[in-house]
Amino acid sequence: MDLERIMHNLEKKHPGESEYLQAVREVLESIVEVVNENPHFESAGIIERIIEPDRIFVFKVPWLSDDGTVNVNLAYRVQFNNAIGPYKGGLRFHPSVNLSILKFLGFEQVFKNSLTTLPMGGAKGGSDFDPKGKSDDEIMRFCQSFMLELWRVIGAETDVPAGDIGVGGREIGFLYGMYKKLAREHTGVLTGKGINWGGSLIRPEATGFGSVYFAREMLATKGEDIKGKTFALSGFGNVAWGAATKINDFGGKVLTISGPDGYIYDPEGISGDKIEYLLELRASNQDIVKPYSYEYPEAKFYQGKRPWEVKCDVAIPCATQNELNKEDAENLVENGCICVAEGANMPSTPAAVEVFLENKILFGPGKAVNAGGVSTSGLEMSQNSMKLNWPAEEVDKRLHQIMKDIHQACVEYGTREDGYINYVKGANIAGFLKVANAMIDQGVL
Ligand code: NDP
């Protein structure tokens, strides 16, 4: 496989789409040997076909503010690959959303979904709409207008969107309501639904819980456990909340959380009532990081800084892409961190990943570590198809097993001769093989 030629051609076709190009390069670098050992992948044009989305829908979303102002946002759905199942992937509402970010996320989703052991293809979508500071009515009008376009191209057996940054239970409710009205059917077309109308128990916690289950498996390969370990987390959204809860359940201590403006260091640990307090702040749409340090004087707020400078055993970045750079990685390693598990999608820059791999610390890439979210979405789809709801214990048990299986797949394909497990390679190869073989079976499409 001529990686540089493939990347050169892709860069020519998609100039400046740095996140997308970065994600493709990272995957190709780790599967190059497998592709070279299996010439039929190359002769079937698998690489050229797998790195481009099947199709992209772009549409405008006009909506009215409460004061009657007309607003227009741009929205997208990137249907990347459906070789192993219907397109599946979240919707992100955030001002930073653009095609490069959604293509990177859609591409990653293909391999992540393949790893989950469930039949799901990869997709991603969203809008540059900023839900922050908007009233519920404004959010509703935006979601309804968004769905007026999107509903034509999605369906329970075609493309099943879910939440992501800026899209939680409230937004899924408004989106689903509009879909239901337009399509005149009550079906599992979205995941992350409310528990009384088709949602799955454990879905809100799943990504964070799954990240911790995965970190636990990684630590076990070194004879270590979560109990008594210190954790640095970033963000305090859906993923960080689930992770913080499960770390506490397993006897670990959460030292940090963060927001775009800085981080909180709480040497006594963020647990119990403190987590409840953070949830209340989040639910009321308030800034959460600074108020925490006023409420709990033992905690300190570090303005404009990132949590990767603190001494911790395990780091779980849970905020956003490229939030942990080379210098941060060097700080973590120097301070004795033994494990980094990516709760967010691509939070570490390529240079940071290199630092982790060079220093042979345990490093779990997002597509494996945070796959618990989409796995539980897959379980939600199964429950919808069967028209029944599993109890929380059943869903959690299945989630736990899926995370163990994903870990095992990474070990199988990522263990090097010296015994070091390269999880990046393991996850990419395991995810790639399933999709590539399905594409071969189905012919050139
Ligand atoms: P949320 O929107 O719920 O939370 C994101 C959190 O990160 C918020 O606390 C936000 O703070 C904070 N944040 C945003 N930008 C920065 C920054 N530059 N520095 C520090 N903190 C920041 O999102 P999720 O928790 O759902 O998702 C987080 C990540 O996990 C994303 O990469 C997402 O793609 C990925 N992911 C999520 C899944 C899910 O099930 N939710 C599944 C798989 C992956 P503030 O609110 O103040 O802006």
Residues whose N, C-alpha, C, O or C-beta is under 5 A from the ligand:
A	BS01	NDP	D164 I165 G166 T207 G235 F236 G237 N238 V239 A240 S258 G259 P260 C318 A319 T320 Q321 G343 A344 N345 N370 G373
